[in-house]
Amino acid sequence: MASTADIKNGVVLSIDGQLWSVIEFQHVKPGKGGAFVRTKLKNVVSGKVVDRTYNAGAKIDIENVDRRDFQYLYTDGDSFVFMDVEDYDQLTVGAATVGDAAHFMLENQQVQIALNNGNPLYIELPASVVLEVTYTEPGLQGDRSSAGTKPATLETGYEIQVPLFLEQGTKVKVDTRTGGYLGRVND
């Protein structure tokens, strides 16, 4: 058992049988009364964010979460198959666990998977990825980068909004957290 003194950003706590990741914490020592720790926790599975306060020195359960590098191999029905880059073991992860990360993953791409007792919890992608635009309507003469946006389909099948001047076959940088267009990539 650990105490509230062990709370840090990124630590995973077990509360009522569910896993919660610490997003931020603050140790508060008021002039009157005892010290306490104010935390903002995110449910590892559902993504729900809650605020929780603990008395200083209270006992908490810290779970061991192992983040390891994997390579995305292929999709098999509703599952995604990854290979551990250290020991070459394959890991099959369900679509519910992969979530929105599936919109930005290409075969052979490196990802991090958080594991708890051998069970995959979630997939961590880089902050941005470079993907090719496979379909978009042609731009009009005189279109400028600040004029507006149009829909574009990426090589993963995901659709984003891009500036009017972009054409099919252009490589773009996409934010994996928001799904937004970040810029054009020149080869």
Protein Blocks (a to p, Z undefined) as FASTA:
>chain_A
ZZfklpcehiacdeehiacddfbdcddddfbdcdddddddddfklopacdddddehiacd
dddddddddddfbdehjaccdddfklopacdddfklnmmmlmmccehiacddddeehiaf
bdcddfbdcdddfbdcdddehiafklpccddddfkopacdddfkbcehiacdddfklopa
fbdcdZZ
